[in-house]
């Protein structure tokens, strides 16, 4: 067996120093890219779920009667309450103009076009939510997304 002295082992290790630092320096842009992408996708998923929930809750209120089906003011309040957990909606009080949330309501009857799915009076609520600006990833994610959800529910009375 060959015998190595301490100076030989020390000099061999000395030539391998900095390899992991170099690997980290080369991979850091990819790690950051993955982190930003995961963050953006997570935020967009959260915004989409919140938009779907807001449309469902607003549609449920609008379907309580034929008169509330076109009550955009109160439908807006229900949708904003549901979207209050999203960052750029805090402090918003209206669902029109430059607001990130836009609501449209309508009453569907047998004579309306399009008619409701089962031919009964129904409330239709559409919610449009525009996210805040995030970090764009060229070719994959824009810096802002707009989600649309439409709910149609039969009027209870």
Backbone as a chain_set.jsonl record, in Angstrom:
{"seq": "XXXXXXXXXXXXXXXXXXXXXXXXXXXXXXXXXXXXXXXXXXXXXXXXXXXXXXXXXXXXXXXXXXXXXXXXXXXXXXXXXXXXXXXXXXXXXXXXXXXXXXXXXXXXXXXXXXXXXXXXXXXXXXXXXXXXXXXXXXXXXXXXXXXXXXXXXXXXX", "coords": {"N": [[0.826, -1.184, 0.0], [0.542, 2.197, -0.837], [1.981, 4.89, 0.896], [0.799, 7.899, 2.084], [1.672, 11.146, 2.887], [0.737, 13.836, 5.124], [1.049, 16.33, 3.882], [0.779, 15.768, 1.205], [-1.944, 15.0, 0.977], [-3.157, 17.382, 1.718], [-2.365, 19.142, -0.314], [-3.646, 18.023, -2.481], [-6.365, 18.425, -1.889], [-6.41, 21.143, -1.946], [-6.409, 21.863, -4.638], [-9.046, 21.374, -5.346], [-10.72, 23.227, -4.297], [-13.436, 25.576, -4.19], [-15.12, 24.539, -6.111], [-17.841, 23.947, -5.578], [-18.783, 26.517, -5.125], [-18.497, 27.637, -7.644], [-20.285, 26.011, -9.087], [-22.694, 26.772, -7.846], [-22.74, 29.483, -8.561], [-23.096, 29.25, -11.302], [-25.567, 27.968, -11.47], [-27.349, 29.576, -10.106], [-28.871, 31.627, -11.565], [-30.787, 29.957, -12.843], [-32.061, 28.789, -10.646], [-33.247, 31.074, -9.54], [-34.94, 31.796, -11.648], [-36.692, 29.577, -11.629], [-37.792, 29.899, -9.073], [-39.114, 32.41, -9.298], [-40.94, 31.779, -11.329], [-42.47, 29.744, -10.053], [-43.532, 31.246, -7.958], [-45.065, 33.196, -9.365], [-46.911, 31.507, -10.763], [-48.188, 30.333, -8.587], [-49.392, 32.578, -7.407], [-51.121, 33.344, -9.491], [-52.774, 31.09, -9.606], [-54.017, 31.288, -7.114], [-55.38, 33.723, -7.477], [-57.127, 32.995, -9.537], [-58.727, 31.035, -8.282], [-59.894, 32.633, -6.311], [-61.348, 34.393, -7.943], [-63.183, 32.65, -9.138], [-64.583, 31.861, -6.846], [-65.654, 34.33, -6.05], [-67.397, 34.85, -8.194], [-69.187, 32.74, -7.863], [-70.316, 33.26, -5.295], [-71.42, 35.831, -5.701], [-73.202, 35.228, -7.755], [-74.892, 33.503, -6.392], [-76.093, 35.259, -4.555], [-77.38, 36.974, -6.404], [-79.25, 35.279, -7.465], [-81.256, 35.072, -5.612], [-83.696, 36.331, -6.034], [-85.795, 37.527, -8.742], [-85.599, 40.268, -8.838], [-83.191, 40.917, -7.589], [-81.389, 39.981, -9.369], [-80.397, 41.798, -11.161], [-79.176, 43.648, -9.598], [-76.583, 45.291, -9.453], [-74.954, 46.758, -7.699], [-75.089, 45.613, -5.04], [-74.364, 43.011, -5.722], [-71.786, 43.469, -6.546], [-70.63, 44.206, -4.084], [-70.709, 41.742, -2.696], [-68.998, 40.222, -4.308], [-66.596, 41.687, -4.062], [-66.134, 41.35, -1.347], [-65.502, 38.656, -1.285], [-63.217, 38.677, -2.843], [-61.465, 40.049, -1.271], [-59.13, 39.052, -0.162], [-57.194, 39.146, -2.038], [-54.316, 40.918, -3.136], [-54.474, 43.504, -4.639], [-57.076, 44.417, -4.337], [-57.882, 45.408, -1.951], [-59.463, 48.087, -0.377], [-60.885, 48.81, -2.624], [-63.997, 49.895, -3.836], [-65.87, 49.904, -5.844], [-67.079, 48.285, -8.818], [-66.358, 48.946, -11.44], [-65.093, 51.03, -14.125], [-61.761, 52.006, -13.577], [-61.216, 50.013, -11.849], [-59.815, 46.936, -10.554], [-61.626, 44.916, -10.572], [-64.443, 43.889, -12.33], [-67.903, 43.754, -12.776], [-70.694, 42.245, -14.285], [-74.152, 41.916, -14.543], [-77.119, 40.066, -15.267], [-80.529, 39.278, -16.05], [-81.811, 36.314, -17.049], [-84.321, 35.136, -19.131], [-87.027, 33.179, -20.585], [-87.452, 34.463, -22.999], [-85.127, 35.808, -23.462], [-81.898, 36.257, -25.032], [-78.789, 34.938, -24.718], [-80.848, 32.209, -23.627], [-81.668, 30.903, -20.355], [-80.175, 27.9, -19.02], [-82.043, 25.862, -18.375], [-84.444, 26.932, -19.151], [-85.828, 28.377, -17.258], [-86.249, 31.383, -15.239], [-83.178, 32.984, -14.671], [-80.271, 34.145, -12.97], [-77.452, 35.758, -14.198], [-74.085, 36.212, -13.657], [-71.127, 37.861, -14.307], [-67.707, 37.93, -13.629], [-64.811, 39.795, -13.762], [-61.423, 39.853, -13.213], [-58.444, 41.599, -12.819], [-55.119, 40.981, -12.311], [-52.471, 42.137, -10.102], [-49.346, 43.634, -11.152], [-46.783, 41.4, -11.835], [-43.604, 39.673, -11.825], [-42.479, 39.359, -15.04], [-42.093, 36.507, -17.205], [-40.518, 36.042, -20.053], [-42.171, 34.819, -22.898], [-43.529, 32.915, -21.439], [-44.964, 33.756, -19.059], [-46.944, 36.618, -18.674], [-46.728, 39.975, -17.307], [-49.068, 40.567, -16.082], [-52.331, 39.28, -15.514], [-55.643, 38.512, -16.635], [-58.634, 37.328, -15.396], [-61.657, 35.685, -16.164], [-64.882, 34.844, -15.142], [-68.025, 33.328, -15.378], [-71.185, 32.887, -14.015], [-74.22, 31.128, -13.83], [-77.294, 30.982, -12.358], [-80.35, 29.559, -11.294], [-83.182, 31.58, -10.575], [-84.607, 31.91, -7.37], [-87.079, 32.876, -6.701]], "CA": [[0.0, 0.0, 0.0], [1.325, 3.429, -0.826], [1.832, 5.711, 2.094], [0.689, 9.325, 1.766], [1.849, 11.99, 4.056], [-0.273, 14.888, 5.27], [1.251, 17.417, 2.919], [0.268, 15.326, -0.092], [-3.4, 15.083, 1.029], [-3.518, 18.79, 1.779], [-2.182, 19.765, -1.623], [-4.66, 17.507, -3.387], [-7.606, 19.125, -1.56], [-6.251, 22.542, -2.292], [-6.765, 22.02, -6.043], [-10.492, 21.171, -5.533], [-11.479, 24.273, -3.615], [-14.219, 26.499, -4.993], [-15.968, 23.872, -7.102], [-19.262, 24.121, -5.258], [-19.113, 27.932, -5.321], [-18.642, 27.821, -9.08], [-21.552, 25.382, -9.477], [-23.787, 27.624, -7.373], [-22.756, 30.693, -9.383], [-23.637, 28.917, -12.625], [-26.958, 27.528, -11.37], [-28.181, 30.558, -9.422], [-29.918, 32.204, -12.433], [-31.848, 28.969, -13.057], [-32.825, 28.695, -9.403], [-34.066, 32.282, -9.433], [-35.97, 31.661, -12.676], [-37.67, 28.612, -11.125], [-38.484, 30.497, -7.938], [-40.029, 33.44, -9.799], [-42.021, 31.082, -12.034], [-43.342, 29.098, -9.07], [-44.232, 32.316, -7.248], [-46.086, 33.745, -10.264], [-47.958, 30.502, -10.984], [-48.947, 30.21, -7.341], [-50.248, 33.757, -7.261], [-52.181, 33.273, -10.498], [-53.722, 30.043, -9.176], [-54.782, 31.871, -6.016], [-56.277, 34.732, -8.048], [-58.171, 32.293, -10.286], [-59.642, 30.433, -7.312], [-60.645, 33.738, -5.695], [-62.299, 34.895, -8.943], [-64.253, 31.652, -9.231], [-65.369, 31.949, -5.624], [-66.407, 35.586, -6.092], [-68.501, 34.682, -9.146], [-70.164, 31.821, -7.269], [-71.014, 33.947, -4.201], [-72.222, 36.909, -6.292], [-74.304, 34.569, -8.462], [-75.819, 32.975, -5.39], [-76.9, 36.392, -4.093], [-78.217, 37.482, -7.495], [-80.312, 34.311, -7.746], [-82.261, 35.01, -4.552], [-84.982, 36.697, -6.64], [-85.662, 38.153, -10.062], [-85.251, 41.683, -8.688], [-81.776, 41.048, -7.21], [-80.549, 39.485, -10.455], [-79.764, 42.933, -11.848], [-78.717, 44.566, -8.553], [-75.13, 45.274, -9.63], [-74.272, 47.347, -6.546], [-74.939, 44.615, -3.98], [-73.598, 41.891, -6.276], [-70.395, 43.933, -6.491], [-70.17, 44.122, -2.695], [-70.458, 40.337, -2.381], [-67.797, 39.794, -5.029], [-65.44, 42.342, -3.452], [-65.892, 40.697, -0.053], [-64.837, 37.386, -1.569], [-61.897, 38.961, -3.408], [-60.713, 40.922, -0.377], [-57.849, 38.454, 0.2], [-56.25, 39.369, -3.13], [-53.626, 42.161, -2.765], [-54.817, 44.798, -5.233], [-58.502, 44.699, -4.203], [-58.158, 46.08, -0.676], [-59.791, 49.501, -0.557], [-61.731, 49.005, -3.81], [-65.408, 49.947, -3.444], [-66.739, 49.803, -7.016], [-66.72, 47.234, -9.78], [-66.392, 49.511, -12.794], [-64.048, 52.011, -14.375], [-60.384, 51.524, -13.529], [-61.13, 49.009, -10.792], [-59.34, 45.637, -11.043], [-62.766, 43.996, -10.598], [-65.601, 44.366, -13.097], [-69.043, 42.849, -12.623], [-71.89, 42.462, -15.097], [-75.256, 41.047, -14.137], [-78.283, 40.094, -16.153], [-81.606, 38.332, -15.769], [-82.114, 35.519, -18.232], [-85.681, 34.595, -19.153], [-87.286, 32.367, -21.776], [-87.405, 35.278, -24.207], [-83.828, 36.465, -23.634], [-80.885, 35.549, -25.812], [-79.113, 33.518, -24.643], [-81.782, 31.818, -22.58], [-81.044, 30.124, -19.295], [-79.923, 26.518, -19.414], [-83.223, 25.013, -18.241], [-85.646, 27.643, -19.579], [-86.391, 29.133, -16.138], [-85.554, 32.644, -14.972], [-81.874, 32.758, -14.052], [-79.372, 35.284, -12.835], [-76.123, 35.509, -14.757], [-73.105, 37.156, -13.131], [-69.783, 37.708, -14.863], [-66.685, 38.61, -12.841], [-63.519, 39.953, -14.432], [-60.426, 40.322, -12.253], [-57.109, 41.829, -13.375], [-54.145, 40.849, -11.242], [-51.44, 43.157, -10.024], [-48.216, 43.308, -12.005], [-45.775, 40.531, -11.246], [-42.366, 39.589, -12.593], [-42.78, 38.609, -16.267], [-41.152, 35.529, -17.748], [-40.767, 36.16, -21.499], [-42.603, 33.625, -23.598], [-44.254, 31.996, -20.574], [-45.908, 34.489, -18.218], [-46.968, 38.075, -18.787], [-46.621, 40.586, -15.99], [-50.411, 40.752, -15.562], [-53.303, 38.348, -16.091], [-57.052, 38.837, -16.414], [-59.448, 36.121, -15.286], [-63.085, 35.888, -16.38], [-65.732, 33.735, -14.729], [-69.444, 33.607, -15.515], [-72.014, 31.937, -13.287], [-75.633, 31.228, -14.131], [-78.055, 30.257, -11.346], [-81.799, 29.743, -11.391], [-83.755, 32.458, -9.556], [-85.404, 31.148, -6.402], [-88.474, 33.345, -6.65]], "C": [[0.871, 1.248, 0.0], [1.014, 4.234, 0.423], [1.842, 7.174, 1.654], [0.958, 10.112, 3.025], [0.826, 13.122, 4.034], [-0.124, 15.99, 4.225], [0.72, 17.044, 1.554], [-1.264, 15.411, -0.122], [-3.864, 16.543, 1.018], [-3.383, 19.464, 0.412], [-3.214, 19.268, -2.624], [-6.012, 18.191, -3.13], [-7.555, 20.58, -1.98], [-6.645, 22.805, -3.748], [-8.256, 21.888, -6.308], [-11.326, 22.255, -4.888], [-12.249, 25.128, -4.618], [-15.119, 25.851, -6.025], [-17.445, 24.073, -6.832], [-19.683, 25.585, -5.409], [-19.311, 28.236, -6.803], [-19.948, 27.215, -9.579], [-22.737, 26.249, -9.067], [-23.886, 28.894, -8.214], [-23.35, 30.422, -10.758], [-25.12, 28.556, -12.576], [-27.888, 28.555, -10.728], [-29.21, 31.233, -10.34], [-31.069, 31.239, -12.693], [-32.7, 28.799, -11.812], [-33.736, 29.9, -9.233], [-35.226, 32.243, -10.435], [-37.069, 30.703, -12.2], [-38.463, 29.186, -9.953], [-39.51, 31.53, -8.402], [-41.21, 32.791, -10.526], [-42.987, 30.411, -11.076], [-44.148, 30.132, -8.298], [-45.361, 32.887, -8.105], [-47.231, 32.758, -10.476], [-48.814, 30.328, -9.738], [-49.882, 31.384, -7.131], [-51.397, 33.712, -8.258], [-53.213, 32.201, -10.146], [-54.607, 30.571, -8.051], [-55.789, 32.893, -6.539], [-57.42, 34.074, -8.827], [-59.19, 31.664, -9.339], [-60.494, 31.511, -6.645], [-61.683, 34.301, -6.656], [-63.468, 33.931, -9.098], [-65.171, 31.719, -8.014], [-66.216, 33.215, -5.599], [-67.597, 35.477, -7.049], [-69.585, 33.787, -8.559], [-70.981, 32.524, -6.184], [-71.912, 35.052, -4.757], [-73.413, 36.325, -7.055], [-75.346, 34.018, -7.512], [-76.701, 34.086, -4.818], [-77.857, 36.853, -5.18], [-79.394, 36.549, -7.768], [-81.377, 34.25, -6.659], [-83.637, 35.442, -5.048], [-84.724, 37.346, -7.992], [-85.266, 39.619, -9.953], [-83.782, 41.861, -8.31], [-80.846, 40.596, -8.332], [-79.831, 40.609, -11.19], [-79.263, 43.986, -10.863], [-77.184, 44.57, -8.533], [-74.391, 45.793, -8.4], [-74.035, 46.317, -5.451], [-74.176, 43.385, -4.466], [-72.11, 42.228, -6.238], [-69.846, 43.822, -5.076], [-69.861, 42.688, -2.29], [-69.183, 39.839, -3.063], [-66.541, 40.407, -4.418], [-65.109, 41.738, -2.093], [-65.139, 39.383, -0.261], [-63.424, 37.59, -2.113], [-61.013, 39.796, -2.477], [-59.359, 40.339, 0.028], [-56.791, 38.639, -0.887], [-55.636, 40.759, -2.947], [-54.165, 43.452, -3.366], [-56.301, 45.121, -5.164], [-58.81, 45.407, -2.887], [-58.371, 47.575, -0.918], [-60.65, 49.785, -1.769], [-63.189, 48.958, -3.378], [-66.367, 49.832, -4.615], [-66.221, 48.716, -7.951], [-66.812, 47.747, -11.214], [-65.243, 50.487, -12.948], [-62.661, 51.392, -14.342], [-60.156, 50.499, -12.431], [-60.576, 47.694, -11.352], [-60.455, 44.596, -11.134], [-63.894, 44.645, -11.386], [-66.685, 43.297, -13.021], [-70.116, 43.233, -13.637], [-72.932, 41.454, -14.653], [-76.369, 41.143, -15.165], [-79.283, 39.042, -15.697], [-81.935, 37.617, -17.061], [-83.521, 34.947, -18.096], [-85.844, 33.731, -20.397], [-87.126, 33.167, -23.051], [-86.032, 35.927, -24.43], [-82.876, 35.602, -24.451], [-79.539, 35.861, -25.199], [-80.076, 33.248, -23.498], [-81.036, 31.047, -21.505], [-80.983, 28.653, -19.708], [-81.171, 25.639, -19.353], [-84.525, 25.718, -18.602], [-86.319, 28.431, -18.472], [-85.661, 30.464, -16.011], [-84.25, 32.351, -14.24], [-81.102, 34.063, -13.986], [-78.023, 34.882, -13.406], [-75.191, 36.617, -14.274], [-71.757, 36.837, -13.761], [-68.821, 38.548, -14.033], [-65.398, 38.628, -13.644], [-62.552, 40.53, -13.408], [-59.08, 40.438, -12.95], [-56.116, 41.84, -12.237], [-53.215, 42.051, -11.194], [-50.262, 42.726, -10.898], [-47.198, 42.486, -11.228], [-44.539, 40.534, -12.128], [-42.644, 38.774, -13.86], [-41.678, 37.603, -16.596], [-41.419, 35.506, -19.249], [-41.113, 34.817, -22.127], [-43.416, 32.666, -22.754], [-45.332, 32.702, -19.763], [-45.803, 35.979, -18.496], [-46.85, 38.669, -17.393], [-47.978, 40.809, -15.346], [-51.34, 39.755, -16.25], [-54.713, 38.833, -15.767], [-57.841, 37.542, -16.448], [-60.918, 36.494, -15.419], [-63.823, 34.645, -15.888], [-67.177, 34.19, -14.823], [-70.216, 32.494, -14.827], [-73.467, 32.2, -13.65], [-76.374, 30.365, -13.125], [-79.531, 30.576, -11.494], [-82.286, 30.629, -10.259], [-84.689, 31.657, -8.662], [-86.852, 31.62, -6.345], [-88.732, 34.312, -7.781]], "O": [[1.834, 1.337, 0.762], [-0.113, 4.23, 0.92], [2.75, 7.629, 0.959], [0.5, 9.749, 4.108], [0.136, 13.329, 3.036], [-1.127, 16.517, 3.744], [0.255, 17.911, 0.814], [-1.834, 15.844, -1.124], [-4.857, 16.88, 0.372], [-4.227, 20.28, 0.041], [-3.615, 20.011, -3.52], [-6.728, 18.5, -4.082], [-8.578, 21.166, -2.332], [-7.166, 23.878, -4.053], [-8.71, 22.253, -7.392], [-12.554, 22.188, -4.941], [-11.79, 25.373, -5.733], [-15.82, 26.556, -6.752], [-18.218, 24.339, -7.752], [-20.823, 25.861, -5.783], [-20.197, 29.007, -7.168], [-20.644, 27.82, -10.395], [-23.672, 26.439, -9.845], [-24.986, 29.336, -8.544], [-24.036, 31.278, -11.317], [-25.85, 28.808, -13.533], [-29.107, 28.405, -10.805], [-30.353, 31.399, -9.915], [-32.221, 31.667, -12.758], [-33.921, 28.677, -11.905], [-34.886, 29.75, -8.82], [-36.353, 32.612, -10.106], [-38.254, 30.998, -12.358], [-39.672, 28.978, -9.859], [-40.653, 31.518, -7.944], [-42.353, 33.213, -10.352], [-44.201, 30.497, -11.263], [-45.326, 29.913, -8.016], [-46.485, 33.045, -7.628], [-48.398, 33.136, -10.379], [-50.033, 30.192, -9.833], [-51.031, 31.208, -6.725], [-52.535, 34.013, -7.899], [-54.407, 32.398, -10.371], [-55.813, 30.326, -8.041], [-56.933, 32.92, -6.086], [-58.555, 34.547, -8.778], [-60.394, 31.757, -9.579], [-61.691, 31.314, -6.439], [-62.786, 34.652, -6.235], [-64.619, 34.36, -9.18], [-66.393, 31.643, -8.145], [-67.371, 33.18, -5.175], [-68.686, 35.963, -6.741], [-70.774, 34.05, -8.742], [-72.205, 32.399, -6.155], [-73.055, 35.19, -4.321], [-74.513, 36.876, -7.003], [-76.543, 34.063, -7.796], [-77.9, 33.893, -4.618], [-79.03, 37.098, -4.902], [-80.431, 36.997, -8.257], [-82.313, 33.457, -6.765], [-84.649, 34.967, -4.533], [-83.589, 37.671, -8.338], [-84.661, 40.163, -10.876], [-83.181, 42.869, -8.68], [-79.637, 40.808, -8.251], [-78.771, 40.391, -11.777], [-78.956, 45.107, -11.267], [-76.568, 43.922, -7.686], [-73.302, 45.308, -8.091], [-72.908, 46.16, -4.981], [-73.423, 42.782, -3.701], [-71.278, 41.372, -5.934], [-68.71, 43.387, -4.888], [-68.863, 42.437, -1.614], [-68.389, 39.118, -2.458], [-65.528, 39.723, -4.27], [-63.939, 41.628, -1.727], [-64.24, 39.048, 0.511], [-62.538, 36.77, -1.871], [-59.92, 40.204, -2.869], [-58.51, 41.081, 0.522], [-55.621, 38.32, -0.675], [-56.362, 41.701, -2.629], [-54.301, 44.434, -2.636], [-56.756, 46.021, -5.87], [-59.902, 45.953, -2.728], [-57.565, 48.234, -1.575], [-61.109, 50.916, -1.932], [-63.578, 48.065, -2.625], [-67.57, 49.677, -4.405], [-65.066, 48.296, -7.868], [-67.297, 47.041, -12.098], [-64.502, 50.737, -11.997], [-62.408, 50.379, -14.995], [-59.013, 50.159, -12.124], [-60.839, 47.365, -12.509], [-60.259, 43.521, -11.701], [-64.255, 45.798, -11.146], [-66.422, 42.105, -13.179], [-70.409, 44.415, -13.821], [-72.626, 40.285, -14.418], [-76.537, 42.16, -15.838], [-78.93, 38.057, -15.049], [-82.297, 38.248, -18.054], [-83.866, 34.35, -17.076], [-84.902, 33.57, -21.174], [-86.713, 32.626, -24.076], [-85.801, 36.532, -25.477], [-83.034, 34.385, -24.545], [-79.177, 37.038, -25.171], [-80.105, 33.986, -22.513], [-79.911, 30.594, -21.718], [-81.668, 28.231, -20.64], [-81.341, 24.758, -20.195], [-85.603, 25.165, -18.385], [-87.314, 29.106, -18.736], [-84.594, 30.657, -16.594], [-84.225, 31.56, -13.298], [-81.258, 34.952, -14.824], [-77.517, 33.795, -13.128], [-75.468, 37.803, -14.456], [-71.306, 35.691, -13.749], [-69.076, 39.722, -13.765], [-64.952, 37.596, -14.145], [-62.823, 41.569, -12.806], [-58.625, 39.494, -13.596], [-56.255, 42.621, -11.296], [-53.175, 42.868, -12.114], [-50.196, 41.576, -11.332], [-46.808, 42.836, -10.114], [-44.446, 41.316, -13.074], [-43.011, 37.604, -13.759], [-40.502, 37.821, -16.305], [-42.454, 34.994, -19.675], [-40.431, 33.815, -21.91], [-43.95, 31.691, -23.283], [-46.49, 32.287, -19.779], [-44.706, 36.534, -18.546], [-46.872, 37.938, -16.403], [-48.046, 41.201, -14.181], [-51.156, 39.428, -17.422], [-54.939, 39.484, -14.747], [-57.739, 36.758, -17.391], [-61.369, 37.493, -14.859], [-63.423, 33.521, -16.191], [-67.518, 35.296, -14.404], [-69.94, 31.311, -15.029], [-73.892, 33.35, -13.765], [-76.127, 29.162, -13.034], [-79.913, 31.711, -11.781], [-81.865, 30.466, -9.114], [-85.465, 30.829, -9.139], [-87.745, 30.855, -5.983], [-89.845, 34.822, -7.916]]}, "num_chains": 1, "name": "protein.A"}
